[in-house]
Amino acid sequence: MKRIKIPSSIQWLLIISIFFIVLMSVLRIIEMNIFPKPALDIDHPMGRAFWLGLRYDLRIVSVAALVGFILSLIPALHPFRKPAGKKAAFIYWGIFTFLFVFMYIAGFAYFAYLGASLNASVLEYLQEDASFGMVMETYPVFWILFTLIAGTFVLHWFIRLSYRWVQKNAERPVSKSGRISTGIVYFLILAFFIFGRLGQYPLRWSDAFTLGSDYASNMALNPFQSFFSTLQHSNVAYDKEAVKKNYPLMVDFLDIRQPDQNNLNFERVISPDTPSVHPPNVVVVICESFSYVKSSMSGNTLNPTPYFDSLSKQGLFFTRCFSPSVGTARGVWAVITGTPDVERNSTSSRNPGAVNQHTIINAFKNYDKSYYIGGSLSWANIRGLLENNIPGLKTIEQPDYDAPKINVWGVSDKHIFERANQDFSKATKPFFAIIQTADNHRPYTIPEDDKDSFKLVKYGQKEILENGFTSLEELNAFRYTDYCYRHFIEAAKKEPYFKNTIFVFVGDHGTKGDASKYFPDAWTNGSLVNMHVPLLFYAPELIKPEQINSYASQADVLPTAAGLAKIPYRNTTMGRDLMSAEMRTNPAHDGVFIYDPSNITIGLMQDSLYYFYDVDRQQKPKVFNMFNNHPVQISDSIKQHYESLINAIYQTDKYMILNNKVH
């Protein structure tokens, strides 16, 4: 067999890569021994953490090797053919070795000080006046500097040594075709390690938080991965003094019974007067792009959702529910955590600093818990949010369905509902489940196997636009979601679990469109059409039908579900039980906070007004009447009320996102 000849530059990169992979693994073992597991995690196996850490290490080393490989492809910078290339390669690897040693020293020091992986919040410490003194008093600075210099020297010495070895032993020449084919294979290997897995989504930092242990998560992450994953969120901060100053307003708005301004206590412990004898199941359906104005419940003349409209008349239906923000990731975040997502640069689910979140889902003790999605939970790092905070959660994703993938979002909603119904019918104990749909989203795919039973409609473009839709494809996809809801509920009615189950339907967000035919200007010109969604609690055997016209938010979904299920729970977020006496009888509590990430505005809907302004205060505030198009004139006292409460909620919410941790 003819031996494959490997170009000298790739040989050198392979030796360097293997060396750093081994070194990073050794450093992880050292870290595990220097910082032993806490008592809580003493029995937690670390094999998965080590394997996941190896994959993170392969990514970092592959990125470094890829840069070296690209430099070697430039003829003038080839390290074994041109003196300038050799010099450039040594400079590049010198910088990398310095950064490598520096990052690992910083990572060890950060873990020793805060018990967590190095992250971009360290930049905030560097800005504090006392930080330099703290470092000098806390750490052996001389030995740290010595280690930095000596470590860089030793690593760079190895790189030079390996260069000389390859230069002496490399076989020459390698044919042009051999160089090309080997280069392509090498590039593909590096690309695979950088992506991190086979599948639609890359390896993410949040995968470390599926290990079920904060300690294991921190051990899996190397300092490069943890730092750069959090860098874009480094300016996401809260003003604790502003939170304290506004605390009295939040005490009233959230009905906090044991206020503590100094310690910022937002806890409300809720105990039902008469707990359920037979705890009901709860199924939360997060409905993709379920825009209220485009539904039949708004009076839309195209009647896109007749079945859901019939359900809304049989359940507890909120006509003025809003997602606090726009975007599926933000909507899922608000439902699960009870806090509006006011992350400016990205979304809170992507922020490693916000991965620990208390959720009322855990109040459903002795319940089986599951999450159904047609695609992958790696999207937007939702997997980390869920699996890190909900012990025992069972996730059902695309490979788990006996159904074909129809588009980038995975299997169809119909097949998700079918699988969920099969699982629910076999349940032997109470269950809490979330079903996340996706078909009502571009590319608006209608599965081939449903085109006989589901009939497409055709309307003129003018009529489509007048009724809030942007295209005929969107209209038919919206109608298909209603078809899937019917398929699910009619199947569920045939199963014993149906009678003791609370079904919750809530849109993840609205969508753009002309709402002027059905709603005042606030919806179109104030962008509320993007956030107005249906909210329905449907349980014919457990809940009396009622249409409620007071304001509701996605953040209120879990507290209200827990209240209807009559289970005790602890609430530390913005969410409130919409059916509690405090909410039903006190108008001061009625209101919804809105953060519009497209326009960077914050606002509040309360009474008959929607008042909002841009976060940077570059423009004058705007105010709309929620019920008509009449000009709005408000007094200074009313303006001050809105300004104060909006700012109080915004400041508090930023604080909660980073401090609503699992206890």
N, C-alpha and C positions, 0 to 999 in steps of 0.2 A: 504494500500500500504506500502511495506517495505521501510523504509528510507535508502537512500544510505549513508554508512559511509565513510567519507573522512579521509585518513591518516593525522595525526597531522602535519607532515612536509609540506604537500600540503596546509592544512588549513592556516598555518602560512604564506606560500608564497602567497596565495591568498589575505590575509589581507594586507600584505606589498605591493603587486602589486596594489590593489585598492587604497590604501593610496597614493602611488606615482602618479598614474594616475590622481586622483583628485587634488593633489598638483600641478602637471604640468599644468593642465587645469586652475587652479586658477592663476598660475604665468603667463600664456599666457594672461589671461584677464587683469592682472595688467600691463603687458608689453604694451598691446594695449591702456591702459589709460595713462601710463607714456609717451609713444611715440605715440601721436595721428596721425591720417592719414594726409598726406600732402594734400594741396588744390587740387592737380591733382587727388587724389584718394578719395576725400571726399564722393562721392556718390557710391563708390565701396562696394558691399555687402561683409561682412566678414564671413558669415555662412560657405561657402565652405572652407575658410582658417582654421577656427576653427575645422571643421570635419577632414580635411586632417591632421592638427596638432595633433589631437587625435590619428590618425592612426600611425603617427611617434612616439608619446609618447608610445603607446602600444608596438611598436617594441622595443624601448629602455628598457622599464620595463620588457618585456618578455625575452630579452637577459639576463638581470640581474637575473630574476627568473629562467631561464633555468640553469644558472651556479649553483645557489643555489640548484636546484632540482637534478642536476647531483652529486653534493657533497653529498646530502642526500642519494643517492643510494649506496654509499660506506659504508659498514656496520660499519667501525670504525669511520666514520664521520657523522653518523646519529645524527641530533641535539637534538632529544628527547630520545635517548637511550644511548648515550655515552657522557661523560663529554668532551672528546676531540672534539666530533662533535659539541657540543654546543659552545665551545670556538672558533673553526674554523669558525662556522657560524657567530658569533658575530664579529670576525675579518674581515671576508669577507664583511658583511653588513656595518661595520664601514668604510672600504675603499670606498665602493660604496657611502655611504652618504657623505663622505668628497668630493669625485669627483663630486657628484651631486651638492652640494652647490657651490663648486669651479667653475664648468662649468656654472652654472646659474649666478653667480656673474660676471664671465668673459663675458658671453653673453650679460648681461645688459650693462656692461661697454663698450663693443665693439660696440654695437648698438648706445649708446650715443655718442661715439666718431666718428664713421664712417657711421652710419645709415644703417648698414647691419648686417646680422646674423654672429655670430662668425664663422670664418673659419681659415684654417691652415696658412693663410698669417700672422696671429698674431705671428707666430714663427719667421718671418723675423723681426718684430719690436723688439722682444726680443734680437735679435742679434745686434741691433743698439746701439752705445755707449750712445746716448741721451735718449734711451727709459726709463731707470730707472728714470732719472730726470723728464722726461715728465709725467710719472705715478705719481711721488711724488707731482708734481706741479698741476696736473690736477684733481686727484681723492682724496677723503677723505680716505687715506690709513688706518688710525686707525679704522674707522668704517667698512671698508671692511674686515679687519682682525677680528674685533669683530664679524661681521656677519658670517664669515666663521667658526669661532670657535663655536659661539652660535648655528648656524644653524646645524652644524654637531652634536653637543651635543643633541639638541632637537630631531632631526630625529632618532639618535641612541637610545635615551631614549624611543621613541615610538616603535621602533623595539623590544627592551627588554620588554617593557610593553605588547606588543602583544604576545611575546613568553610566558610570564607568564600566560596570559589569555588562550592561546591555551593549555598550559600544564595543567592548572586547569580544563578546560571545555571539552577537547577532549574526545570523546567516545572511549573506548577501550574494547576489542581488535578489530582490523580490520583483517579479514581473509587474508591469503596469496593471494588467487584469487582476493579478493577485492582490495588489494593493487596493484596488477599487472594491473587489468582492469582500476582502477582509474588513475594509473600512465601513462598508455598508452593514455587515453583520455586527461589527463593534458598536456602530451608532445605534442600531436597533436594540442591542442589549442594554446600552445606557438609557435609551428612551424608556424601555420597559421598567428598569429599576427606578427611574425618576417618576414614572406614572404610578408605580407601586403595586399594581394588581391587574388581573385580567378582568375586564368589565367596563361598564360605561363611565364610572366615576373613578377618579384617582384615589390613592391612599391619602387620607386627610388626618390632620392632627386630632380630630374628634374621635377617630377610631381608637385612640388610646384610652378614651373615656368609656369604652364599652367593656372594660376589663372588670368592672364591679368593685374597684378599689382605687381610691385617690393615690395611694402609695404606688400601686402597680402602674397606674397611668403616668405618674411622674418618672418612674424608673424607665418606662418604655421610651419616653421622649428624650431625644438628645438636645443639648442647648441650642443648636442651630435651628432645629425644627420648632421648638417651643418659642424661641425668641422671634424668628421671622414670621411665624404664624400669627403672633400677637402684635406685630409692629404697626400694621395699619389701624389697629384699635388703640394705639398708645395715647392718643389725645382724647379718648372717650373717658370722661371723668365727671365727677359730680362735685358740687360745692356744698360741703357738709354744713357750713354756717348758714347758707341759704335754705337748706332743708330744715334746719332747726328753726330758723326765723319763720318759715311758712308752716311749721308743724301744727299750730292751732287751727289753721284752716282745714288741714287734712283730718284732724281729729273729728271735726264736725262732718266733713264730706264722707269719711269712711265709717263714721259712727264707732270710734275707738273708745272702749269703755274704761280702759286703764291707761290713760295717757302718761307718757314719760318723755318729756322733750329732750332731756339730756342724753338719754340712751336711745332716742328715736324708736320707740316701741310702736309698731304698726300691727301688732298681733290682735286678732279677735278669735276667741275660742268659742265655737258655736256648738251647743248641745240641744238636740230636738226635745220638745216636751214629751213626745211619745215616739220612741225609736221604733223602726219597722220590725215587726215580728218575722216577716219573710223579706229580707233585704232585696230590693228589686235590682235587676240587671240594668246597666246603663250602656247604651250604644250611641256614641257621638259621631255623626257623619259630618266631616268637614268638606263642604261642597265647593268644588272649583268654580271660581268666577260666577258665583250665584248672585248676579246683580238684581236687586229688588225691582227696579223700574222695568226690567226686561221680563219679569215673571207675570203670571196671570194675576197674582195677588195685588198688583198695582192697578189692575184694570186694563192692562195692555190688550189692545184689540186683536193682536195676533194670537192671543191665548196660548202661549208656548208651554205652560206648565199646568194643565188642567188637573192632573192627578195630585200634585203637591198642593194646589189650591184647595182641593177637597180635604186633604189631610189637615191643612191649616185651620179649617173650620171645625175640626174634631179634636184639636189640641190647644195648648197654651201658646198663642202666637203673638210675637212682638213685631209690630209694623214699623217701628223706628229703631232698629238695631243697626249698629255701624261697626265695621272693623276700625280699630283705632288708627290704622295705617293701611297702605297699599302694598300688595305683594303677598304671595302665598307663604313664604318663609316668615314674614311678619305676622300673618294671620295665625299660622300654626303656633308661633311663639306666644301670642296673646292668649289663645285658648288654653294652652298647656300651663303657662306660668302665671297668668292673671295680670301681667304687666304689659302695657303698650310698648312696642318696640320703637324707641326713638333714636336708635343707632343711626348716625349720620353718614358714615363712610361705607357701611356695608349693611349687615343685619346682625342682630344680637346672637342668633344661633351660630354665626360664624366667628364670634368673639370668644377665644379660649378663656378669657377672664370671667365670662358669664356662664360657663358651662355648668356650674353647680347651682341648681334652682330647686326651691321647694315647690311642689305641685300638689294640689288637693286630690289628685288621682290617688296618691298614697293613703288618703284618709279612708279609701274603700278597702278596709282591711279584710283579709280572708277572701278576697275576690281574685279570680284569675284575670290577668290583664293582658291585652293584646293590641297590636297596631297593624292595620291592613293598608297596604299601598300597592298600586299596580306596578311600580317601578322599583327604585332603590332608595333606601333611607340615607344613603350617602349624600344625596342631594342636600345642599345648603347646611351640611353638618347636623341635620336633624337627628341622625342616629346617636351622636354624642349626647345631645340634649335628652333624648328619651332613655337610652340604656344606662346613662350615668346616674339618672335621678329616679328611675322607676324600677325597683328591684323585682326580678322575676318576670319582667315584661317579655312576652312572646311577640316576635315580629314576623309578619308574613309579607314577603316581597316577591318580585317577579319569578324567580326560579321555583317558588313554592306552589305556583298555580299550574293546574293541568289545562293550560290555555295558551294560545299563541300571543306573542308580543305584537301589538298592532301599530305602535309608533314609538317615539323616543320615551314616552311616559310609561311604557310597559303594556300590561294586559288591559282589556277594556273594563270599565266600571261594572258592567253586568257580571263579568266573571269574578271580580272582587266581591260583589255582593253575594253571588252564589257560594263562593268558598266560605265567606263569613257566616252565612245562614247554615251551612252544613256543620261548621264548628259549633255554632251556638246551640244547634239542636242536640248535640252530643254532650253538652256541658253538664257536669254533675254538681257544680257549686256556682254561686253567683259570679258574674263576670262583668268587667268594665272593658269596653272595646272602643277604639277609634278607627274609623274607616275614612281614608283620605281619597277622594275621587280626582280624576284628571281629564276625563274626556271632553269637558266643556272648556277646552284650551286649544289654541293652535297646536297642531294642524287640523283640529276639528275632524278627527277620523271617526267615521261610522263603520263598525265592523261588518265585514261581508256577510257573516252568518246571521246578522240581524236585519239586513236590508229587505227581506221578505215580510217580516212582521212589523218593522218600523217603516212607516211611509214618509218619504221626504215631501216637503211642500215647496212651492214656488211663489214668490211675491216680487213685485217690481222694486227696484232699488229705492225709489222715493218712499214707498210705504215702509220698507225695511228701516231706512234712516229715521223716519218720523217716529218710529216705535222704539228707538234707542239702540237698535242693532247697527253694526257696521258692515255686515255682509250676509248673504243668504246662507253661507257655510256656518257662520256663527249662530244664526237662528236655528238651523237644523241640529247643530250640536247641543244647543240649549234645550231643544225639544227632546233630544235623545237622553239627556240627563233625567228628564221627567219620566221617560220610558223605563230607565233603570231603577228609579225610585219605586215605581209601580211594581216592577219585577221583584224587587227586594221585599217590600212590605207585604205584597200578596203571598209570597212564599213564606214569610215569617208568620203570617196569620194562621198558617196550617200547622205550626209547631207549638208544643206546650209552653216554650219559654216566652212566647209573645205576650201572654197575659200579665206577666210580672216583669216587663221590660219597659224602661223609659228610653224612647228614641229621641235623640237631639239632633236636629238639622241646623247647621249654621254655615253661611257662606264664608269662604276664606277672605274674600274681598269682592267689591263690585268691579265694574269695568267702564271704560269711557263710552260715551254715547250721548245723544241729544235727549235729555229728559224733559224738555220744555212742554211737551204735550201733556205730561202727567204731574209734574212737580214744579214748584217755584224756582226762581233763578239760582237759589243757593245750591241746588243740585248740579246744575250745569256749569255756571260761572264760578261757583265756590268749590267745585270738584267733588261734591258729596256723592255724586253718582258712582264714583270710584270706590266708595266705602259703605254705601247703603246695601245691607244684605238681609235676607229673611232669617229669623230665629224661631224655631218651633220645638216645643217639648211635646211629644206625641206618645200618649199611653192611655188608650181608651178605657182600660180597666182601673187606672190609678189617678188620672188627672181630669178634672172637669174642663171642658172647652171654654176658652175665653180669649178674646182679642184685646191686647193691651197696647195702648198708644203712647205710653211713656217711653223715655229713652232707654236704650240697652246697648251694651258693648260686648264684644267677644270676650273681654276679660271677665265678664260676669257669668259665663257659661258654666264653669265648674262649680262655683259657689251655689248657683241656682240649682244645678243638678243634684248636688249633695243635699241641699235643703229639701228638694222634692223627694229624694230617696230617704230622707229622715235619718241621716247618719251624722255623727259628731265629726267636726273637722276644725282644723286650725288654719286660719287665713292670715297671711302676712303681705298681701298684695293689694292692687287696686280693684280687684274683682269683688263684687257684692252680690248677695242673694237678692235677685230682683223681686222675689215673692215675699220677702221678709216684711214685717210690719213697718220697720224703719223706712224701707224703700217705698212702700205703698202709701204711707201716710205723710211723709215729710217731703215737700216739694224741693227743699234745699239740697236733698240728696240726688235729685233727678238731673242727670247731665252726663254728657259723653265727651271725653277728651279726644282730640284728633291731631295726629301728626302726619303731615303730608310730605313725604320724602322727595317728591318731584319738585315742589316749590319751596321746601324747607320752611314750612309754616306750622305753627301750633295754634290750636283753637279749642273752643268749647261750645257745645250745643246745650242750651239750657233755656227753659221757658220757651219763648217764641223766637229766640235769636240764635244765630251762629256768628260768633265773634272770633276773628283769627288775625294773626300777624306773623311776619317772617321772623325767624329766630334771631337774625342779625340786626333786626330793627332798622332796615334800610328804607322801608316804605311805611306809609301810614297804615294802621289797622283797618280791616274791612269788617263790615257787619251786614248780614242778610237776615231778612225775615224768613223763618222756616215755613210759614203757612201761606204767604202771599207775596206779591211783587211790589208791595207798597214801599215807598221810601222809608228808611229807618232813621229816626231821631232819638238819641238816647242821652240821658243826663250824665253829668260827670260822675255821680255816685254809682250809676249802673256800669259805666265804663270802667271805673275803678274796681268794681266787683269782679268783672270778667278778667281784667288784667291781672288782678291779684290771684284769683283762683287758677287761671291758666298757668301762671308762673309757678304757683305752688305745686300743681300736679306735675308739671314738666320737671322741676327740680327734684321732686320726690321720686318720680319714675326713674330718672337717671340713677338715683341712689339705689332704688330697689333692684334694678337690673344687676348691679354688682354686689348686692348685699342680701338678696333673697335666697340664702343658701339653705341646703338641707340640714336639718337639726336632728 
